[in-house]
Amino acid sequence: MAVTLTFDDRGMIPAIVQDAGDGRVLTLAYMDAEALRRTIEGPDVWFYSRSRQELWHKGETSGNFLKVRSVSLDCDGDAVVVKADPVGPACHTGETSCFHTDLDADAVAQAESVERIGPGELAQLFAVIEDRKANPSESSYTSELFRDGVDRIAQKVVEEAGESAIAGVRGNHERIASEVADMLYHTLVLMSATELPPDAVWTELRARRGPQ
């Protein structure tokens, strides 16, 4: 029975990429019709970046290409599997696969206990940033920022603030969320680099509220 290719309401279809050699899942991303067509034609995998809203030739910047071996459609027609030969790590962190973090029952229970994502996420993120500063890793982008110094970190804050403003003017909610997240992350890195604890900011914000 023939299966009809089905894109979601945004014209996207999820694409799982496997290592053609050992079957390991390398990454999960999204394709629009054009990205899927280019991937089928080969020789490289293409995605569609939902945050940048543009076609994404995987490896064009990093050199870590994914060389297409085959493309398969699932039984419902709403997902594809691409088998590819990776040229370098598939993950932007430098890991071979994007799926390199073990998940246990405790982590699932903790996630279930959280009713919504909120300010606590900033505290957790700051803790991770502090750890990357104390225990630098060659494959960590955060560690790379610390190695580059405060000037580079401050420049990134300005860049991300500008991108957030542009996304706001254009009214693109998905892009606003992505760019503001980048801005908050780089701001926390700047605070860590300058030894400013988050509590100092929270105290300043409380002071600005005035009497309750």
LUMBAKOL-465156 format. One line per field, with one value per residue (C-alpha): residue in three letters; chain; x, y, z; residue number from 0. Coordinates in nm, 3 decimals, padded with zeros to 5 digits. Each point is the difference from the previous one (the first is absolute). Layout:
% LUMBAKOL-465156
code: c(ALA_...)
unit: c(A_...)
xx: c(X_...)
yy: c(Y_...)
zz: c(Z_...)
pos: c(NUM_...)
***
This chain:
% LUMBAKOL-465156
code: c(MET_ALA_VAL_THR_LEU_THR_PHE_ASP_ASP_ARG_GLY_MET_ILE_PRO_ALA_ILE_VAL_GLN_ASP_ALA_GLY_ASP_GLY_ARG_VAL_LEU_THR_LEU_ALA_TYR_MET_ASP_ALA_GLU_ALA_LEU_ARG_ARG_THR_ILE_GLU_GLY_PRO_ASP_VAL_TRP_PHE_TYR_SER_ARG_SER_ARG_GLN_GLU_LEU_TRP_HIS_LYS_GLY_GLU_THR_SER_GLY_ASN_PHE_LEU_LYS_VAL_ARG_SER_VAL_SER_LEU_ASP_CYS_ASP_GLY_ASP_ALA_VAL_VAL_VAL_LYS_ALA_ASP_PRO_VAL_GLY_PRO_ALA_CYS_HIS_THR_GLY_GLU_THR_SER_CYS_PHE_HIS_THR_ASP_LEU_ASP_ALA_ASP_ALA_VAL_ALA_GLN_ALA_GLU_SER_VAL_GLU_ARG_ILE_GLY_PRO_GLY_GLU_LEU_ALA_GLN_LEU_PHE_ALA_VAL_ILE_GLU_ASP_ARG_LYS_ALA_ASN_PRO_SER_GLU_SER_SER_TYR_THR_SER_GLU_LEU_PHE_ARG_ASP_GLY_VAL_ASP_ARG_ILE_ALA_GLN_LYS_VAL_VAL_GLU_GLU_ALA_GLY_GLU_SER_ALA_ILE_ALA_GLY_VAL_ARG_GLY_ASN_HIS_GLU_ARG_ILE_ALA_SER_GLU_VAL_ALA_ASP_MET_LEU_TYR_HIS_THR_LEU_VAL_LEU_MET_SER_ALA_THR_GLU_LEU_PRO_PRO_ASP_ALA_VAL_TRP_THR_GLU_LEU_ARG_ALA_ARG_ARG_GLY_PRO_GLN)
unit: c(A_A_A_A_A_A_A_A_A_A_A_A_A_A_A_A_A_A_A_A_A_A_A_A_A_A_A_A_A_A_A_A_A_A_A_A_A_A_A_A_A_A_A_A_A_A_A_A_A_A_A_A_A_A_A_A_A_A_A_A_A_A_A_A_A_A_A_A_A_A_A_A_A_A_A_A_A_A_A_A_A_A_A_A_A_A_A_A_A_A_A_A_A_A_A_A_A_A_A_A_A_A_A_A_A_A_A_A_A_A_A_A_A_A_A_A_A_A_A_A_A_A_A_A_A_A_A_A_A_A_A_A_A_A_A_A_A_A_A_A_A_A_A_A_A_A_A_A_A_A_A_A_A_A_A_A_A_A_A_A_A_A_A_A_A_A_A_A_A_A_A_A_A_A_A_A_A_A_A_A_A_A_A_A_A_A_A_A_A_A_A_A_A_A_A_A_A_A_A_A_A_A_A_A_A_A_A_A_A_A_A_A)
xx: c(00.000_00.136_00.075_-00.068_00.268_-00.154_00.145_-00.129_-00.196_00.327_00.118_00.252_00.076_00.230_00.312_00.198_00.356_00.175_00.362_-00.013_00.286_-00.116_-00.361_00.059_-00.243_00.203_-00.255_-00.363_-00.092_-00.268_-00.029_-00.235_-00.075_00.306_00.239_-00.139_00.033_00.363_00.074_-00.148_00.205_00.313_00.279_-00.057_-00.279_-00.196_-00.233_-00.224_00.099_-00.320_00.178_00.173_-00.285_00.228_00.143_00.293_00.272_00.133_00.377_00.028_00.147_00.156_00.118_-00.184_-00.208_-00.242_00.039_-00.333_-00.028_-00.379_-00.325_-00.301_-00.355_-00.180_-00.330_-00.209_00.185_00.076_00.368_00.311_00.316_00.321_00.293_00.322_00.375_00.108_00.303_00.098_-00.232_-00.369_-00.069_00.093_00.151_00.268_-00.160_-00.045_-00.375_-00.243_-00.137_00.294_-00.170_-00.124_-00.352_-00.103_-00.322_00.100_00.031_-00.342_-00.155_00.156_-00.136_-00.348_00.007_00.058_-00.332_00.155_00.332_00.081_00.272_00.147_00.134_00.229_00.150_00.060_00.154_00.227_00.118_00.093_00.182_00.196_00.097_00.123_00.213_00.146_00.039_00.063_-00.056_00.142_-00.340_-00.202_-00.117_-00.031_00.361_00.102_-00.170_00.190_00.326_-00.079_-00.050_-00.247_00.021_-00.120_-00.273_-00.126_-00.004_-00.220_-00.245_-00.031_-00.046_-00.270_-00.180_-00.010_-00.133_-00.268_-00.107_-00.022_-00.205_-00.232_-00.052_-00.083_-00.242_00.148_-00.079_00.212_00.299_-00.054_00.008_00.317_00.185_-00.102_00.119_00.337_00.014_-00.074_00.257_00.278_-00.099_00.043_00.339_00.097_-00.114_00.205_00.306_-00.022_-00.070_-00.348_-00.242_-00.359_-00.127_00.145_-00.229_-00.305_00.066_00.019_-00.327_-00.175_00.125_-00.146_-00.346_-00.034_-00.231_-00.258)
yy: c(00.000_00.340_00.246_00.370_00.244_00.228_00.330_00.173_00.325_00.196_-00.201_-00.199_-00.369_-00.144_-00.170_-00.254_-00.047_-00.331_-00.097_-00.226_-00.203_-00.093_00.120_00.249_00.292_00.312_00.279_00.102_00.311_00.124_00.027_00.191_-00.126_00.170_-00.133_-00.350_00.026_00.112_-00.277_-00.265_00.137_-00.007_-00.012_00.182_00.027_00.325_00.123_00.299_00.219_00.096_00.261_00.169_-00.081_-00.103_-00.305_-00.152_-00.191_-00.216_00.042_00.306_00.203_-00.268_-00.238_-00.282_-00.119_-00.292_-00.199_-00.153_-00.376_-00.042_00.173_-00.194_00.102_-00.137_-00.191_00.311_00.217_00.270_-00.067_-00.100_-00.189_00.095_-00.241_00.192_-00.016_00.273_00.213_00.109_00.029_00.046_00.206_00.368_-00.083_-00.211_-00.330_-00.271_-00.005_00.259_-00.280_-00.026_00.073_-00.298_00.029_-00.176_-00.040_00.273_00.254_-00.097_00.028_00.343_00.116_-00.127_00.195_00.331_00.155_00.252_00.138_00.317_00.209_-00.311_-00.090_00.304_-00.119_-00.345_00.147_00.228_-00.303_-00.177_00.311_00.024_-00.366_00.057_00.288_-00.209_-00.316_00.113_-00.239_00.027_-00.092_00.245_00.325_00.156_-00.087_00.147_00.329_00.016_-00.064_00.286_00.243_00.259_00.218_-00.285_-00.100_00.360_00.020_-00.310_00.156_00.306_-00.217_-00.213_00.305_00.143_-00.327_-00.007_00.353_-00.080_-00.312_00.210_00.258_-00.275_-00.163_-00.347_-00.168_-00.311_00.212_00.236_-00.295_-00.136_00.334_00.103_-00.340_00.064_00.349_-00.128_-00.276_00.236_00.250_-00.272_-00.086_00.368_00.009_-00.310_00.141_00.322_-00.183_00.152_-00.239_-00.017_00.102_00.347_00.040_-00.139_00.242_00.292_-00.103_-00.030_00.345_00.147_-00.133_00.242_-00.056_-00.276)
zz: c(00.000_-00.098_00.282_-00.050_00.110_00.266_00.123_00.315_-00.002_-00.027_-00.298_00.204_00.042_00.271_-00.132_00.203_-00.122_00.065_-00.053_-00.306_00.144_00.350_00.008_00.282_00.005_-00.071_00.015_-00.038_-00.196_-00.238_-00.376_-00.226_-00.350_-00.150_00.265_-00.049_-00.377_00.026_00.249_-00.230_-00.290_00.220_00.065_00.333_00.255_00.008_00.276_00.053_00.296_00.179_00.211_-00.295_-00.240_-00.282_-00.174_00.188_-00.182_00.285_00.023_-00.223_00.286_00.220_-00.271_00.180_-00.294_-00.007_-00.321_-00.105_-00.053_00.006_00.097_00.134_00.090_00.304_-00.022_00.080_-00.250_00.258_00.078_-00.193_00.085_-00.177_00.006_-00.050_00.033_00.245_-00.078_00.350_00.303_-00.071_00.315_00.033_00.343_-00.168_00.104_-00.261_00.058_00.136_00.221_00.240_00.335_00.200_00.140_00.319_00.200_00.247_-00.281_-00.133_00.346_00.047_-00.336_00.089_00.327_-00.177_-00.101_-00.235_-00.112_00.189_00.167_00.161_-00.341_00.017_00.328_-00.145_-00.314_00.205_00.198_-00.323_-00.124_00.325_-00.037_-00.355_00.131_00.281_-00.211_-00.358_-00.288_-00.352_-00.148_00.212_-00.161_00.347_00.081_-00.335_00.091_00.328_-00.185_-00.241_00.290_00.122_-00.312_-00.223_00.245_00.022_-00.380_-00.014_00.248_-00.225_-00.311_00.159_00.140_-00.352_-00.143_00.271_-00.087_-00.371_00.070_00.218_-00.271_-00.247_00.244_-00.045_00.332_-00.060_-00.098_00.297_00.242_-00.161_-00.009_00.354_00.125_-00.170_00.151_00.353_-00.036_-00.112_00.271_00.264_-00.148_00.025_00.364_00.078_-00.179_00.203_00.329_00.034_00.178_-00.130_00.346_-00.059_-00.301_00.182_00.288_-00.242_-00.164_00.335_00.098_-00.319_00.077_00.290_00.297_-00.041)
pos: c(0_1_2_3_4_5_6_7_8_9_10_11_12_13_14_15_16_17_18_19_20_21_22_23_24_25_26_27_28_29_30_31_32_33_34_35_36_37_38_39_40_41_42_43_44_45_46_47_48_49_50_51_52_53_54_55_56_57_58_59_60_61_62_63_64_65_66_67_68_69_70_71_72_73_74_75_76_77_78_79_80_81_82_83_84_85_86_87_88_89_90_91_92_93_94_95_96_97_98_99_100_101_102_103_104_105_106_107_108_109_110_111_112_113_114_115_116_117_118_119_120_121_122_123_124_125_126_127_128_129_130_131_132_133_134_135_136_137_138_139_140_141_142_143_144_145_146_147_148_149_150_151_152_153_154_155_156_157_158_159_160_161_162_163_164_165_166_167_168_169_170_171_172_173_174_175_176_177_178_179_180_181_182_183_184_185_186_187_188_189_190_191_192_193_194_195_196_197_198_199_200_201_202_203_204_205_206_207_208_209_210_211)
***
